[in-house]
Amino acid sequence: MVRVLAAVALSLLLQDDVAKQLAVVQDVKAALAEREAAVKSLARSKPGGLALLDLAARKTLPPELRATASFAVAASTDADVRTKGEEFLPRPKSKDGKALPPIAELVEMKGDAKAGAAVFRNNSGGPNCIGCHQIGDEGRQVGPPLTTIANKLSREQFFESILTPSAAILMSFELWIVRLKDGDIKTGIKTEENDDHVTLKDNNGEYVDIPLSKIAEQKQSALSMMPDDITKTMSVQDLVNVVEYLSQQK
């Protein structure tokens, strides 16, 4: 009887914890880092993992956390969670059409920095990272500069920043969506706003001035300008090579 009561108490505590973590995940006012941590915490247990998958199945999982949840359930110790994850939270695919391995597996793979530098600069069918990021004097500063990025990120964090970009948007690099009165839509990083106009930097690094008189609505997106399916332009080894290259930028 004591064991039964203890099991019931443990089950109730677990359910309460899952409910609290789910509330954090869906709280758009909470810090994004806190919400991402809640996703990872949920995925560590079967009830939590299934709860995440339920959100995904009902299309109520916040889109900015979808990629994080995808890799989190893929790393679950529960086979049922992993299997259902392949259906409701499929991981991004590489250019060969196969789902990417869990991040823990990617971290253990060996990369070639020289090959990674070539992938980073590939703007013809490749990811064209150099089109949005600067290393030294090369590239565009649409996204954060990466000249000394290895001083800030671990190998695991490199993979997370590439595969789950919306979960780690740096301040002043947020994506803004501006709807004009004529129905046109402009998107980019907001670089200026005054009594006369708003200036956006688009994904080509071009500055676009928009008169306030022409704006119907403007809002900050929860999603990163960097697409979370950028890996469709790379093989798994290409991705590992890019991380190896970035790991040397100190």
Order of alpha helices (4+ residues) and beta strands (2+ residues): alpha-alpha-alpha-alpha-alpha-alpha-alpha-alpha-beta-beta-beta-beta-beta-alpha
